[in-house]
C-alpha cells in the first residue's frame, strides 16, 4: 500500500511481537501474533518499515493503535530509490496475513521458496482483516456492526465457549444424554450406548474432575470449529460462527452434511451458503429430536445468538 513518506503504522489489535528483522531494500519488518477480543488468532507481518523508527523487540506486547514504526523508503545498494512515481521515491506498507494453520511460533519461516508467492501456505487474502482493523482502529465508536469475515479466520469466542458449557452442564459421573448415549463432563460422548449397557473406560469409572472435563471439552471443540470452517463457504459474523459451533457440538461434526432429508445436506447449510442467513438459522428449530424440551430451548437460544448476537444460556 503506497503511503506518504514515513507514514505511521499502528497495530490493528492487541498482540505479541514474534519477530523484528530486516525485510527488503533496506527496510525492516515487524511480525505480530494478534489475538482479538473474540479469541481469533492470526499473524500479521508489517513490512517495509523504516528501520530506525522501530522501537519494539521480540516478546513485546502491543495494544490496538500502538505505533509500530513508520513506512520506509525502498533503496538499492547504492542508496538510490527502488521505485519512483512522479519523480518521487515510493514509500509503502507491505501487509501480510497468515491464518496460523502452520503454527504461531515461526519455526516455519513465513518466507520460503514455495510458489507462487515464496511464502508459507497459510498466507491468506488480507483484505477482510485489513478492513476490519481499519474500522476498529480509526472508526471506533461509530455506529456500525462491522463486516462478516471468512470463517476460516474465526475461533469460537469466550462467550461461545461459556454458552456451550452452560447448556451442557458439568456432570462428574457418567450419565445417559437425551438420546440415551453414555456421556460425562461437559457433554463428552463415551459411547453411543446407554451407560448401563457398557463397561465404562477406567478413566471414567470413578467420575472425573471439572478440570479433566474442561480438557476433554476443549479438545473436542476444535473438531466442531473445523467442521464449520469446512462446510460453510460464505462469510460469517463471530456470533453466527459461535451458534453453528454450538449446534454441531450438540449434533455431530457431520450434521450439516447428513442431517437433512434422507441423510442429505441440511437446509441450514444450503441457506447459509446461499447467503440466506436468517432462513438458515430458522431451520435450526427443527433439530430437536422429536421436540425434546431441552433441545427446543437450546435451538431457540442458538437461533437468537445467530440472528441477534445474544448469548442466552437460560434453561
Secondary structure, 3 states (H helix, E strand, C coil): CEECCCCEEECCCCEEEEEEEECCCCCEEEEEEEECCCCCEEEEEEEEECHHHCCCCCCCEECCCCEEEEEEECECCCCCECCEECCEECEECEEEEECCCCCCCCCCCCECCCCCCCECCCEECCHHHHHHHHHHHHCCCCCCCCCCECHHHCCCCHHHHHHHHHHHCCEEEEEECCCCCEEEECCEEEECCCHHHCCCCHHHHCCCCHHHHHHHHHHHHHHHHHHHHHHCCCCECHHHHHHHHHHHHHHCCCHHHHCCHHHCCCHHHHHHHCCCHHHHHHHHHHCCCCCCHHHHHHHHHHHHHHHHCCCCCCC
